């Protein structure tokens, strides 16, 4: 199953449009939307790197609810920009059933 409910991202894993207000105008170094303040990167909550003695954050795709590197929740999930995976899956399955039930041969004209 492919979860298609994420947000389009550029080659640097930054959204191409703000997931909240849909603003598309960002400077090259922008990390937050200039209109609503939403983060433009789907970073994880971070993990402590004992060797660097610092918090490390990983960048994730626009549909990631959890980090593929450390397993921590992502910004888009914690801010409610993505539904939890089980709700998203249920919605996708319902849409598939609705599409399967529709038969264009049933149209009376």
Gaussian input, Z-matrix of N, CA and C with variables (Angstrom, degrees):
# hf/3-21g

backbone

0 1
 N
 C     1     B1
 C     2     B2     1     A1
 N     3     B3     2     A2     1     D1
 C     4     B4     3     A3     2     D2
 C     5     B5     4     A4     3     D3
 N     6     B6     5     A5     4     D4
 C     7     B7     6     A6     5     D5
 C     8     B8     7     A7     6     D6
 N     9     B9     8     A8     7     D7
 C    10    B10     9     A9     8     D8
 C    11    B11    10    A10     9     D9
 N    12    B12    11    A11    10    D10
 C    13    B13    12    A12    11    D11
 C    14    B14    13    A13    12    D12
 N    15    B15    14    A14    13    D13
 C    16    B16    15    A15    14    D14
 C    17    B17    16    A16    15    D15
 N    18    B18    17    A17    16    D16
 C    19    B19    18    A18    17    D17
 C    20    B20    19    A19    18    D18
 N    21    B21    20    A20    19    D19
 C    22    B22    21    A21    20    D20
 C    23    B23    22    A22    21    D21
 N    24    B24    23    A23    22    D22
 C    25    B25    24    A24    23    D23
 C    26    B26    25    A25    24    D24
 N    27    B27    26    A26    25    D25
 C    28    B28    27    A27    26    D26
 C    29    B29    28    A28    27    D27
 N    30    B30    29    A29    28    D28
 C    31    B31    30    A30    29    D29
 C    32    B32    31    A31    30    D30
 N    33    B33    32    A32    31    D31
 C    34    B34    33    A33    32    D32
 C    35    B35    34    A34    33    D33
 N    36    B36    35    A35    34    D34
 C    37    B37    36    A36    35    D35
 C    38    B38    37    A37    36    D36
 N    39    B39    38    A38    37    D37
 C    40    B40    39    A39    38    D38
 C    41    B41    40    A40    39    D39
 N    42    B42    41    A41    40    D40
 C    43    B43    42    A42    41    D41
 C    44    B44    43    A43    42    D42
 N    45    B45    44    A44    43    D43
 C    46    B46    45    A45    44    D44
 C    47    B47    46    A46    45    D45
 N    48    B48    47    A47    46    D46
 C    49    B49    48    A48    47    D47
 C    50    B50    49    A49    48    D48
 N    51    B51    50    A50    49    D49
 C    52    B52    51    A51    50    D50
 C    53    B53    52    A52    51    D51
 N    54    B54    53    A53    52    D52
 C    55    B55    54    A54    53    D53
 C    56    B56    55    A55    54    D54
 N    57    B57    56    A56    55    D55
 C    58    B58    57    A57    56    D56
 C    59    B59    58    A58    57    D57
 N    60    B60    59    A59    58    D58
 C    61    B61    60    A60    59    D59
 C    62    B62    61    A61    60    D60
 N    63    B63    62    A62    61    D61
 C    64    B64    63    A63    62    D62
 C    65    B65    64    A64    63    D63
 N    66    B66    65    A65    64    D64
 C    67    B67    66    A66    65    D65
 C    68    B68    67    A67    66    D66
 N    69    B69    68    A68    67    D67
 C    70    B70    69    A69    68    D68
 C    71    B71    70    A70    69    D69
 N    72    B72    71    A71    70    D70
 C    73    B73    72    A72    71    D71
 C    74    B74    73    A73    72    D72
 N    75    B75    74    A74    73    D73
 C    76    B76    75    A75    74    D74
 C    77    B77    76    A76    75    D75
 N    78    B78    77    A77    76    D76
 C    79    B79    78    A78    77    D77
 C    80    B80    79    A79    78    D78
 N    81    B81    80    A80    79    D79
 C    82    B82    81    A81    80    D80
 C    83    B83    82    A82    81    D81
 N    84    B84    83    A83    82    D82
 C    85    B85    84    A84    83    D83
 C    86    B86    85    A85    84    D84
 N    87    B87    86    A86    85    D85
 C    88    B88    87    A87    86    D86
 C    89    B89    88    A88    87    D87
 N    90    B90    89    A89    88    D88
 C    91    B91    90    A90    89    D89
 C    92    B92    91    A91    90    D90
 N    93    B93    92    A92    91    D91
 C    94    B94    93    A93    92    D92
 C    95    B95    94    A94    93    D93
 N    96    B96    95    A95    94    D94
 C    97    B97    96    A96    95    D95
 C    98    B98    97    A97    96    D96
 N    99    B99    98    A98    97    D97
 C   100   B100    99    A99    98    D98
 C   101   B101   100   A100    99    D99
 N   102   B102   101   A101   100   D100
 C   103   B103   102   A102   101   D101
 C   104   B104   103   A103   102   D102
 N   105   B105   104   A104   103   D103
 C   106   B106   105   A105   104   D104
 C   107   B107   106   A106   105   D105
 N   108   B108   107   A107   106   D106
 C   109   B109   108   A108   107   D107
 C   110   B110   109   A109   108   D108
 N   111   B111   110   A110   109   D109
 C   112   B112   111   A111   110   D110
 C   113   B113   112   A112   111   D111
 N   114   B114   113   A113   112   D112
 C   115   B115   114   A114   113   D113
 C   116   B116   115   A115   114   D114
 N   117   B117   116   A116   115   D115
 C   118   B118   117   A117   116   D116
 C   119   B119   118   A118   117   D117
 N   120   B120   119   A119   118   D118
 C   121   B121   120   A120   119   D119
 C   122   B122   121   A121   120   D120
 N   123   B123   122   A122   121   D121
 C   124   B124   123   A123   122   D122
 C   125   B125   124   A124   123   D123
 N   126   B126   125   A125   124   D124
 C   127   B127   126   A126   125   D125
 C   128   B128   127   A127   126   D126
 N   129   B129   128   A128   127   D127
 C   130   B130   129   A129   128   D128
 C   131   B131   130   A130   129   D129
 N   132   B132   131   A131   130   D130
 C   133   B133   132   A132   131   D131
 C   134   B134   133   A133   132   D132
 N   135   B135   134   A134   133   D133
 C   136   B136   135   A135   134   D134
 C   137   B137   136   A136   135   D135
 N   138   B138   137   A137   136   D136
 C   139   B139   138   A138   137   D137
 C   140   B140   139   A139   138   D138
 N   141   B141   140   A140   139   D139
 C   142   B142   141   A141   140   D140
 C   143   B143   142   A142   141   D141
 N   144   B144   143   A143   142   D142
 C   145   B145   144   A144   143   D143
 C   146   B146   145   A145   144   D144
 N   147   B147   146   A146   145   D145
 C   148   B148   147   A147   146   D146
 C   149   B149   148   A148   147   D147
 N   150   B150   149   A149   148   D148
 C   151   B151   150   A150   149   D149
 C   152   B152   151   A151   150   D150
 N   153   B153   152   A152   151   D151
 C   154   B154   153   A153   152   D152
 C   155   B155   154   A154   153   D153
 N   156   B156   155   A155   154   D154
 C   157   B157   156   A156   155   D155
 C   158   B158   157   A157   156   D156
 N   159   B159   158   A158   157   D157
 C   160   B160   159   A159   158   D158
 C   161   B161   160   A160   159   D159
 N   162   B162   161   A161   160   D160
 C   163   B163   162   A162   161   D161
 C   164   B164   163   A163   162   D162
 N   165   B165   164   A164   163   D163
 C   166   B166   165   A165   164   D164
 C   167   B167   166   A166   165   D165
 N   168   B168   167   A167   166   D166
 C   169   B169   168   A168   167   D167
 C   170   B170   169   A169   168   D168
 N   171   B171   170   A170   169   D169
 C   172   B172   171   A171   170   D170
 C   173   B173   172   A172   171   D171
 N   174   B174   173   A173   172   D172
 C   175   B175   174   A174   173   D173
 C   176   B176   175   A175   174   D174
 N   177   B177   176   A176   175   D175
 C   178   B178   177   A177   176   D176
 C   179   B179   178   A178   177   D177
 N   180   B180   179   A179   178   D178
 C   181   B181   180   A180   179   D179
 C   182   B182   181   A181   180   D180
 N   183   B183   182   A182   181   D181
 C   184   B184   183   A183   182   D182
 C   185   B185   184   A184   183   D183
 N   186   B186   185   A185   184   D184
 C   187   B187   186   A186   185   D185
 C   188   B188   187   A187   186   D186
 N   189   B189   188   A188   187   D187
 C   190   B190   189   A189   188   D188
 C   191   B191   190   A190   189   D189
 N   192   B192   191   A191   190   D190
 C   193   B193   192   A192   191   D191
 C   194   B194   193   A193   192   D192
 N   195   B195   194   A194   193   D193
 C   196   B196   195   A195   194   D194
 C   197   B197   196   A196   195   D195
 N   198   B198   197   A197   196   D196
 C   199   B199   198   A198   197   D197
 C   200   B200   199   A199   198   D198
 N   201   B201   200   A200   199   D199
 C   202   B202   201   A201   200   D200
 C   203   B203   202   A202   201   D201
 N   204   B204   203   A203   202   D202
 C   205   B205   204   A204   203   D203
 C   206   B206   205   A205   204   D204
 N   207   B207   206   A206   205   D205
 C   208   B208   207   A207   206   D206
 C   209   B209   208   A208   207   D207
 N   210   B210   209   A209   208   D208
 C   211   B211   210   A210   209   D209
 C   212   B212   211   A211   210   D210
 N   213   B213   212   A212   211   D211
 C   214   B214   213   A213   212   D212
 C   215   B215   214   A214   213   D213
 N   216   B216   215   A215   214   D214
 C   217   B217   216   A216   215   D215
 C   218   B218   217   A217   216   D216
 N   219   B219   218   A218   217   D217
 C   220   B220   219   A219   218   D218
 C   221   B221   220   A220   219   D219
 N   222   B222   221   A221   220   D220
 C   223   B223   222   A222   221   D221
 C   224   B224   223   A223   222   D222
 N   225   B225   224   A224   223   D223
 C   226   B226   225   A225   224   D224
 C   227   B227   226   A226   225   D225
 N   228   B228   227   A227   226   D226
 C   229   B229   228   A228   227   D227
 C   230   B230   229   A229   228   D228
 N   231   B231   230   A230   229   D229
 C   232   B232   231   A231   230   D230
 C   233   B233   232   A232   231   D231
 N   234   B234   233   A233   232   D232
 C   235   B235   234   A234   233   D233
 C   236   B236   235   A235   234   D234
 N   237   B237   236   A236   235   D235
 C   238   B238   237   A237   236   D236
 C   239   B239   238   A238   237   D237
 N   240   B240   239   A239   238   D238
 C   241   B241   240   A240   239   D239
 C   242   B242   241   A241   240   D240
 N   243   B243   242   A242   241   D241
 C   244   B244   243   A243   242   D242
 C   245   B245   244   A244   243   D243
 N   246   B246   245   A245   244   D244
 C   247   B247   246   A246   245   D245
 C   248   B248   247   A247   246   D246
 N   249   B249   248   A248   247   D247
 C   250   B250   249   A249   248   D248
 C   251   B251   250   A250   249   D249
 N   252   B252   251   A251   250   D250
 C   253   B253   252   A252   251   D251
 C   254   B254   253   A253   252   D252
 N   255   B255   254   A254   253   D253
 C   256   B256   255   A255   254   D254
 C   257   B257   256   A256   255   D255
 N   258   B258   257   A257   256   D256
 C   259   B259   258   A258   257   D257
 C   260   B260   259   A259   258   D258
 N   261   B261   260   A260   259   D259
 C   262   B262   261   A261   260   D260
 C   263   B263   262   A262   261   D261
 N   264   B264   263   A263   262   D262
 C   265   B265   264   A264   263   D263
 C   266   B266   265   A265   264   D264
 N   267   B267   266   A266   265   D265
 C   268   B268   267   A267   266   D266
 C   269   B269   268   A268   267   D267
 N   270   B270   269   A269   268   D268
 C   271   B271   270   A270   269   D269
 C   272   B272   271   A271   270   D270
 N   273   B273   272   A272   271   D271
 C   274   B274   273   A273   272   D272
 C   275   B275   274   A274   273   D273
 N   276   B276   275   A275   274   D274
 C   277   B277   276   A276   275   D275
 C   278   B278   277   A277   276   D276
 N   279   B279   278   A278   277   D277
 C   280   B280   279   A279   278   D278
 C   281   B281   280   A280   279   D279
 N   282   B282   281   A281   280   D280
 C   283   B283   282   A282   281   D281
 C   284   B284   283   A283   282   D282
 N   285   B285   284   A284   283   D283
 C   286   B286   285   A285   284   D284
 C   287   B287   286   A286   285   D285
 N   288   B288   287   A287   286   D286
 C   289   B289   288   A288   287   D287
 C   290   B290   289   A289   288   D288
 N   291   B291   290   A290   289   D289
 C   292   B292   291   A291   290   D290
 C   293   B293   292   A292   291   D291
 N   294   B294   293   A293   292   D292
 C   295   B295   294   A294   293   D293
 C   296   B296   295   A295   294   D294
 N   297   B297   296   A296   295   D295
 C   298   B298   297   A297   296   D296
 C   299   B299   298   A298   297   D297
 N   300   B300   299   A299   298   D298
 C   301   B301   300   A300   299   D299
 C   302   B302   301   A301   300   D300
 N   303   B303   302   A302   301   D301
 C   304   B304   303   A303   302   D302
 C   305   B305   304   A304   303   D303
 N   306   B306   305   A305   304   D304
 C   307   B307   306   A306   305   D305
 C   308   B308   307   A307   306   D306
 N   309   B309   308   A308   307   D307
 C   310   B310   309   A309   308   D308
 C   311   B311   310   A310   309   D309
 N   312   B312   311   A311   310   D310
 C   313   B313   312   A312   311   D311
 C   314   B314   313   A313   312   D312
 N   315   B315   314   A314   313   D313
 C   316   B316   315   A315   314   D314
 C   317   B317   316   A316   315   D315
 N   318   B318   317   A317   316   D316
 C   319   B319   318   A318   317   D317
 C   320   B320   319   A319   318   D318
 N   321   B321   320   A320   319   D319
 C   322   B322   321   A321   320   D320
 C   323   B323   322   A322   321   D321
 N   324   B324   323   A323   322   D322
 C   325   B325   324   A324   323   D323
 C   326   B326   325   A325   324   D324

   B1=1.4513
   B2=1.5272
   B3=1.3080
   B4=1.4577
   B5=1.5216
   B6=1.3158
   B7=1.4637
   B8=1.5258
   B9=1.3273
   B10=1.4613
   B11=1.5256
   B12=1.3125
   B13=1.4605
   B14=1.5267
   B15=1.3168
   B16=1.4579
   B17=1.5178
   B18=1.3180
   B19=1.4613
   B20=1.5217
   B21=1.3475
   B22=1.4651
   B23=1.5233
   B24=1.3352
   B25=1.4557
   B26=1.5252
   B27=1.3200
   B28=1.4669
   B29=1.5270
   B30=1.3207
   B31=1.4706
   B32=1.5285
   B33=1.3326
   B34=1.4755
   B35=1.5242
   B36=1.3295
   B37=1.4662
   B38=1.5272
   B39=1.3358
   B40=1.4569
   B41=1.5206
   B42=1.3232
   B43=1.4608
   B44=1.5217
   B45=1.3063
   B46=1.4610
   B47=1.5269
   B48=1.3282
   B49=1.4665
   B50=1.5245
   B51=1.3101
   B52=1.4667
   B53=1.5285
   B54=1.3337
   B55=1.4622
   B56=1.5307
   B57=1.3152
   B58=1.4605
   B59=1.5286
   B60=1.3335
   B61=1.4705
   B62=1.5274
   B63=1.3386
   B64=1.4612
   B65=1.5290
   B66=1.3212
   B67=1.4597
   B68=1.5285
   B69=1.3213
   B70=1.4658
   B71=1.5230
   B72=1.3129
   B73=1.4563
   B74=1.5320
   B75=1.3352
   B76=1.4600
   B77=1.5173
   B78=1.3255
   B79=1.4667
   B80=1.5253
   B81=1.3079
   B82=1.4696
   B83=1.5273
   B84=1.3242
   B85=1.4610
   B86=1.5227
   B87=1.3223
   B88=1.4654
   B89=1.5279
   B90=1.3228
   B91=1.4617
   B92=1.5242
   B93=1.3242
   B94=1.4635
   B95=1.5189
   B96=1.3157
   B97=1.4570
   B98=1.5229
   B99=1.3121
   B100=1.4637
   B101=1.5241
   B102=1.3150
   B103=1.4620
   B104=1.5319
   B105=1.3360
   B106=1.4768
   B107=1.5276
   B108=1.3237
   B109=1.4569
   B110=1.5160
   B111=1.3172
   B112=1.4656
   B113=1.5299
   B114=1.3262
   B115=1.4542
   B116=1.5162
   B117=1.3222
   B118=1.4581
   B119=1.5249
   B120=1.3271
   B121=1.4636
   B122=1.5248
   B123=1.3023
   B124=1.4579
   B125=1.5296
   B126=1.3173
   B127=1.4701
   B128=1.5254
   B129=1.3084
   B130=1.4627
   B131=1.5250
   B132=1.3318
   B133=1.4574
   B134=1.5214
   B135=1.3061
   B136=1.4621
   B137=1.5139
   B138=1.3133
   B139=1.4581
   B140=1.5226
   B141=1.2886
   B142=1.4562
   B143=1.5240
   B144=1.3240
   B145=1.4614
   B146=1.5265
   B147=1.3187
   B148=1.4710
   B149=1.5169
   B150=1.3417
   B151=1.4626
   B152=1.5271
   B153=1.3213
   B154=1.4706
   B155=1.5279
   B156=1.3422
   B157=1.4551
   B158=1.5331
   B159=1.3242
   B160=1.4556
   B161=1.5285
   B162=1.3188
   B163=1.4532
   B164=1.5383
   B165=1.3339
   B166=1.4615
   B167=1.5257
   B168=1.3286
   B169=1.4553
   B170=1.5226
   B171=1.3188
   B172=1.4596
   B173=1.5281
   B174=1.3192
   B175=1.4631
   B176=1.5202
   B177=1.3293
   B178=1.4632
   B179=1.5220
   B180=1.3452
   B181=1.4624
   B182=1.5315
   B183=1.3147
   B184=1.4608
   B185=1.5144
   B186=1.3316
   B187=1.4631
   B188=1.5321
   B189=1.3228
   B190=1.4740
   B191=1.5283
   B192=1.2953
   B193=1.4596
   B194=1.5303
   B195=1.3085
   B196=1.4604
   B197=1.5228
   B198=1.3061
   B199=1.4595
   B200=1.5264
   B201=1.3258
   B202=1.4601
   B203=1.5233
   B204=1.3160
   B205=1.4615
   B206=1.5294
   B207=1.3361
   B208=1.4715
   B209=1.5276
   B210=1.3352
   B211=1.4595
   B212=1.5217
   B213=1.3190
   B214=1.4601
   B215=1.5338
   B216=1.3307
   B217=1.4652
   B218=1.5322
   B219=1.3303
   B220=1.4625
   B221=1.5265
   B222=1.3228
   B223=1.4590
   B224=1.5289
   B225=1.3297
   B226=1.4544
   B227=1.5293
   B228=1.3176
   B229=1.4596
   B230=1.5232
   B231=1.3228
   B232=1.4692
   B233=1.5246
   B234=1.3285
   B235=1.4715
   B236=1.5295
   B237=1.3296
   B238=1.4513
   B239=1.5276
   B240=1.3235
   B241=1.4624
   B242=1.5236
   B243=1.3248
   B244=1.4617
   B245=1.5213
   B246=1.3204
   B247=1.4550
   B248=1.5231
   B249=1.3208
   B250=1.4666
   B251=1.5333
   B252=1.3169
   B253=1.4613
   B254=1.5265
   B255=1.3371
   B256=1.4615
   B257=1.5327
   B258=1.3376
   B259=1.4616
   B260=1.5332
   B261=1.3259
   B262=1.4692
   B263=1.5259
   B264=1.3275
   B265=1.4673
   B266=1.5239
   B267=1.3114
   B268=1.4585
   B269=1.5322
   B270=1.3269
   B271=1.4662
   B272=1.5312
   B273=1.3288
   B274=1.4590
   B275=1.5294
   B276=1.3233
   B277=1.4630
   B278=1.5246
   B279=1.3320
   B280=1.4703
   B281=1.5197
   B282=1.3419
   B283=1.4607
   B284=1.5234
   B285=1.3391
   B286=1.4672
   B287=1.5226
   B288=1.3198
   B289=1.4667
   B290=1.5215
   B291=1.3344
   B292=1.4628
   B293=1.5243
   B294=1.3218
   B295=1.4650
   B296=1.5277
   B297=1.3311
   B298=1.4608
   B299=1.5288
   B300=1.3271
   B301=1.4579
   B302=1.5222
   B303=1.3158
   B304=1.4559
   B305=1.5191
   B306=1.3084
   B307=1.4611
   B308=1.5126
   B309=1.3269
   B310=1.4740
   B311=1.5230
   B312=1.3273
   B313=1.4613
   B314=1.5192
   B315=1.3435
   B316=1.4680
   B317=1.5348
   B318=1.3264
   B319=1.4690
   B320=1.5202
   B321=1.3388
   B322=1.4737
   B323=1.5201
   B324=1.2870
   B325=1.4673
   B326=1.4978
   A1=107.83
   A2=115.51
   A3=120.98
   A4=107.98
   A5=116.15
   A6=121.58
   A7=107.99
   A8=115.21
   A9=121.38
   A10=112.40
   A11=117.25
   A12=120.11
   A13=113.41
   A14=117.55
   A15=120.79
   A16=112.28
   A17=114.87
   A18=122.37
   A19=109.82
   A20=116.86
   A21=119.89
   A22=110.58
   A23=115.60
   A24=120.88
   A25=109.78
   A26=115.43
   A27=119.49
   A28=109.74
   A29=116.36
   A30=121.04
   A31=113.10
   A32=117.66
   A33=121.93
   A34=112.43
   A35=116.71
   A36=123.89
   A37=112.61
   A38=115.34
   A39=121.70
   A40=106.44
   A41=117.58
   A42=120.29
   A43=110.76
   A44=115.96
   A45=120.46
   A46=111.26
   A47=115.46
   A48=122.72
   A49=107.16
   A50=116.61
   A51=119.98
   A52=109.49
   A53=117.72
   A54=120.37
   A55=113.81
   A56=117.89
   A57=120.08
   A58=112.00
   A59=117.66
   A60=120.17
   A61=113.46
   A62=117.90
   A63=125.37
   A64=114.49
   A65=117.63
   A66=121.48
   A67=109.10
   A68=116.91
   A69=122.02
   A70=112.31
   A71=117.76
   A72=121.24
   A73=109.78
   A74=115.26
   A75=121.80
   A76=109.19
   A77=116.25
   A78=118.79
   A79=107.52
   A80=117.68
   A81=121.32
   A82=112.70
   A83=117.49
   A84=120.76
   A85=113.92
   A86=117.29
   A87=121.15
   A88=111.14
   A89=114.99
   A90=121.44
   A91=111.08
   A92=115.73
   A93=121.96
   A94=109.36
   A95=116.29
   A96=121.76
   A97=109.71
   A98=116.26
   A99=121.10
   A100=112.35
   A101=117.61
   A102=121.13
   A103=111.76
   A104=116.24
   A105=118.55
   A106=114.59
   A107=117.99
   A108=121.11
   A109=115.80
   A110=118.03
   A111=121.70
   A112=110.58
   A113=116.78
   A114=121.51
   A115=111.00
   A116=116.19
   A117=121.54
   A118=112.55
   A119=116.98
   A120=122.33
   A121=108.50
   A122=116.33
   A123=121.38
   A124=108.92
   A125=115.32
   A126=120.78
   A127=110.34
   A128=114.88
   A129=119.31
   A130=108.70
   A131=116.28
   A132=121.02
   A133=111.97
   A134=116.27
   A135=120.60
   A136=113.25
   A137=113.59
   A138=120.40
   A139=108.44
   A140=115.34
   A141=120.70
   A142=109.74
   A143=115.13
   A144=121.02
   A145=106.93
   A146=116.25
   A147=120.26
   A148=112.50
   A149=117.15
   A150=119.44
   A151=110.77
   A152=115.87
   A153=120.23
   A154=110.78
   A155=116.16
   A156=122.34
   A157=110.40
   A158=114.32
   A159=120.27
   A160=109.47
   A161=115.74
   A162=122.30
   A163=108.57
   A164=116.89
   A165=122.32
   A166=108.16
   A167=115.77
   A168=122.22
   A169=108.84
   A170=115.87
   A171=121.07
   A172=109.59
   A173=115.58
   A174=121.67
   A175=109.00
   A176=115.83
   A177=121.72
   A178=111.69
   A179=117.37
   A180=121.48
   A181=111.63
   A182=115.77
   A183=122.21
   A184=115.92
   A185=118.80
   A186=120.67
   A187=112.40
   A188=117.68
   A189=121.09
   A190=111.16
   A191=114.65
   A192=120.77
   A193=110.82
   A194=114.57
   A195=121.73
   A196=108.31
   A197=115.66
   A198=121.91
   A199=110.56
   A200=115.62
   A201=120.42
   A202=111.68
   A203=117.48
   A204=121.16
   A205=112.26
   A206=116.42
   A207=118.81
   A208=114.40
   A209=117.22
   A210=120.44
   A211=115.39
   A212=118.24
   A213=121.12
   A214=110.50
   A215=117.91
   A216=120.86
   A217=111.54
   A218=115.01
   A219=120.22
   A220=111.05
   A221=114.22
   A222=122.47
   A223=111.14
   A224=117.97
   A225=120.63
   A226=111.59
   A227=117.80
   A228=121.02
   A229=110.69
   A230=117.27
   A231=119.96
   A232=112.43
   A233=117.77
   A234=121.31
   A235=111.97
   A236=117.83
   A237=121.07
   A238=113.66
   A239=117.17
   A240=120.83
   A241=111.19
   A242=116.56
   A243=123.52
   A244=107.81
   A245=116.28
   A246=120.32
   A247=109.13
   A248=118.21
   A249=119.39
   A250=109.37
   A251=116.55
   A252=121.33
   A253=113.04
   A254=117.78
   A255=119.25
   A256=111.54
   A257=117.43
   A258=120.18
   A259=110.52
   A260=116.34
   A261=120.61
   A262=109.98
   A263=116.79
   A264=120.68
   A265=110.56
   A266=116.64
   A267=120.90
   A268=110.60
   A269=116.50
   A270=120.91
   A271=110.85
   A272=116.39
   A273=120.14
   A274=111.14
   A275=117.24
   A276=120.78
   A277=111.38
   A278=117.06
   A279=120.60
   A280=110.74
   A281=116.96
   A282=120.86
   A283=110.91
   A284=116.80
   A285=120.65
   A286=110.70
   A287=116.76
   A288=121.14
   A289=109.98
   A290=117.14
   A291=120.46
   A292=111.00
   A293=117.00
   A294=120.72
   A295=110.63
   A296=117.20
   A297=121.37
   A298=111.19
   A299=116.86
   A300=121.07
   A301=111.88
   A302=118.06
   A303=122.11
   A304=109.52
   A305=116.02
   A306=121.78
   A307=107.25
   A308=116.49
   A309=119.30
   A310=112.52
   A311=117.94
   A312=120.91
   A313=111.51
   A314=116.41
   A315=120.89
   A316=111.87
   A317=117.73
   A318=120.49
   A319=107.99
   A320=117.42
   A321=120.62
   A322=115.07
   A323=120.96
   A324=120.86
   A325=111.77
   D1=136.98
   D2=177.27
   D3=-111.73
   D4=124.00
   D5=179.15
   D6=-84.90
   D7=111.64
   D8=-174.32
   D9=-101.12
   D10=17.34
   D11=-175.24
   D12=-94.67
   D13=13.86
   D14=-179.49
   D15=-83.50
   D16=-163.12
   D17=-176.55
   D18=-120.50
   D19=139.58
   D20=177.60
   D21=-62.47
   D22=140.31
   D23=-177.21
   D24=-130.77
   D25=157.36
   D26=177.30
   D27=-88.42
   D28=-173.44
   D29=-176.89
   D30=-65.73
   D31=-15.81
   D32=178.31
   D33=-97.84
   D34=10.99
   D35=-177.04
   D36=60.87
   D37=38.51
   D38=172.81
   D39=-111.35
   D40=138.85
   D41=179.70
   D42=-59.41
   D43=149.59
   D44=177.29
   D45=-89.79
   D46=-14.15
   D47=177.73
   D48=-146.36
   D49=137.15
   D50=-179.67
   D51=-57.38
   D52=129.14
   D53=-178.64
   D54=-69.06
   D55=-14.23
   D56=-178.99
   D57=-100.81
   D58=-57.77
   D59=-174.66
   D60=-101.88
   D61=-5.63
   D62=178.02
   D63=69.88
   D64=16.44
   D65=174.17
   D66=-60.99
   D67=138.95
   D68=179.76
   D69=-115.37
   D70=5.95
   D71=-175.16
   D72=-106.56
   D73=108.86
   D74=179.64
   D75=-132.66
   D76=149.50
   D77=170.96
   D78=-77.07
   D79=167.70
   D80=-177.49
   D81=-62.18
   D82=-29.92
   D83=-177.27
   D84=-102.28
   D85=6.92
   D86=-176.52
   D87=-62.60
   D88=134.81
   D89=173.95
   D90=-112.56
   D91=-16.36
   D92=-179.31
   D93=-133.29
   D94=150.26
   D95=179.19
   D96=-66.77
   D97=132.93
   D98=-179.66
   D99=-74.74
   D100=-12.22
   D101=-179.16
   D102=-94.06
   D103=-50.31
   D104=-174.90
   D105=-117.51
   D106=-7.77
   D107=177.42
   D108=84.59
   D109=5.66
   D110=179.68
   D111=-70.36
   D112=141.67
   D113=176.81
   D114=-64.27
   D115=140.34
   D116=-177.27
   D117=-96.38
   D118=-4.71
   D119=178.27
   D120=-117.20
   D121=142.16
   D122=178.01
   D123=-93.55
   D124=70.57
   D125=179.94
   D126=-79.77
   D127=156.06
   D128=174.26
   D129=-80.13
   D130=172.79
   D131=178.14
   D132=-65.97
   D133=-18.29
   D134=177.78
   D135=97.86
   D136=160.42
   D137=177.57
   D138=-140.01
   D139=151.80
   D140=-179.13
   D141=-77.92
   D142=125.27
   D143=175.81
   D144=-99.89
   D145=106.21
   D146=-175.58
   D147=-68.64
   D148=-22.91
   D149=179.33
   D150=-78.15
   D151=-39.71
   D152=178.78
   D153=-86.68
   D154=-12.56
   D155=-178.05
   D156=55.75
   D157=46.39
   D158=-176.10
   D159=-157.11
   D160=161.61
   D161=176.02
   D162=-78.90
   D163=136.98
   D164=-179.67
   D165=-118.74
   D166=131.48
   D167=178.97
   D168=-114.89
   D169=139.78
   D170=-179.65
   D171=-110.37
   D172=144.77
   D173=178.28
   D174=-90.48
   D175=140.32
   D176=-174.80
   D177=-130.98
   D178=158.26
   D179=176.48
   D180=-61.79
   D181=167.05
   D182=-175.45
   D183=-68.36
   D184=-12.50
   D185=177.80
   D186=-109.53
   D187=5.03
   D188=-176.59
   D189=-76.33
   D190=125.52
   D191=175.84
   D192=-94.52
   D193=-26.88
   D194=178.44
   D195=-133.00
   D196=148.50
   D197=-177.87
   D198=-69.09
   D199=133.46
   D200=177.54
   D201=-73.17
   D202=-17.43
   D203=-177.94
   D204=-91.41
   D205=-47.18
   D206=-175.09
   D207=-117.67
   D208=-10.30
   D209=178.05
   D210=82.35
   D211=1.91
   D212=-179.94
   D213=-78.40
   D214=154.40
   D215=177.33
   D216=-59.76
   D217=150.82
   D218=179.27
   D219=-96.83
   D220=165.48
   D221=179.21
   D222=-57.87
   D223=-45.90
   D224=-177.23
   D225=-62.63
   D226=-34.83
   D227=177.33
   D228=-71.70
   D229=-49.58
   D230=-175.28
   D231=-67.17
   D232=-26.09
   D233=178.45
   D234=-89.20
   D235=0.50
   D236=178.22
   D237=78.16
   D238=15.06
   D239=178.67
   D240=-79.03
   D241=-20.77
   D242=172.92
   D243=-123.63
   D244=140.51
   D245=174.66
   D246=-74.62
   D247=154.85
   D248=172.20
   D249=-55.17
   D250=150.05
   D251=-172.68
   D252=-57.15
   D253=-37.86
   D254=-176.37
   D255=-68.24
   D256=-36.53
   D257=176.92
   D258=-70.10
   D259=-40.06
   D260=178.25
   D261=-63.90
   D262=-40.92
   D263=179.64
   D264=-64.45
   D265=-44.61
   D266=179.54
   D267=-60.30
   D268=-43.23
   D269=179.33
   D270=-63.61
   D271=-42.07
   D272=179.66
   D273=-65.11
   D274=-41.00
   D275=178.78
   D276=-64.93
   D277=-39.38
   D278=177.27
   D279=-63.48
   D280=-40.80
   D281=178.46
   D282=-64.13
   D283=-39.07
   D284=177.96
   D285=-63.65
   D286=-41.29
   D287=179.60
   D288=-65.23
   D289=-43.86
   D290=179.17
   D291=-61.40
   D292=-41.19
   D293=178.94
   D294=-65.82
   D295=-39.36
   D296=-179.13
   D297=-68.90
   D298=-33.02
   D299=-178.98
   D300=-74.17
   D301=-24.02
   D302=-179.99
   D303=-80.70
   D304=122.71
   D305=177.92
   D306=-123.72
   D307=117.18
   D308=-177.03
   D309=-63.84
   D310=-15.89
   D311=176.06
   D312=-72.92
   D313=-15.26
   D314=178.92
   D315=-79.43
   D316=-9.71
   D317=-179.42
   D318=-72.17
   D319=129.60
   D320=-173.14
   D321=-75.59
   D322=5.44
   D323=179.50
   D324=-130.64

